Amino acid sequence: MLARKNPISIKNRRAEHDFTIVSRTKAGIMLSGSEVKSVRKGKVNLGDAYCFFQKGELWIKNMHISEYFEASYNNHEPRALRKLLLRKSEINKLQAKIKEKGFTIIPMELFESDRGIIKLEIALAKGKKSFDKRASIKEKEEKRNLDRLKVGR
């Protein structure tokens, strides 16, 4: 199989700022044809998206995939619910963790596997308080300053 020139990788940049990541999992995602073409063009926004359980299945809500212009009347709904594909054991583990107070499942990255399949990396996360956010920003700035000093020598 030929490797793609520009493999897609769309990240949720706010996720690590707003949440403490506990664990990560890769999941398949059910998409229609026009959705796949929009994803390959990079027309996706994961900013407001979150995952939830419904009847023992994991779904993602508020993931915005822009309409594909060339799809005409067969286009998709940009913010439609999309089913995530995981093994039953993985779903059960996530469901057990979600029942604990403060945990949620958020999308981290939408990417293309080496086989050309579009996957979604999801994370079990716990929300940060405002003082936690300030502390993590301070740590990043200190690390950046140390790196500058090391390079400057």
Protein Blocks (a to p, Z undefined) as FASTA:
>chain_A
ZZdfbacddddfklmmmpccfbdcdddddddfklmmmmmnopacfklgccddeehiacde
hiacdddfklmmmpccfkbccdddddfklmmmmmmmmmpghiacddfbdcddfkopacdd
ddddddddfklmmmmmmmmmmmmmmmmmmmmZZ
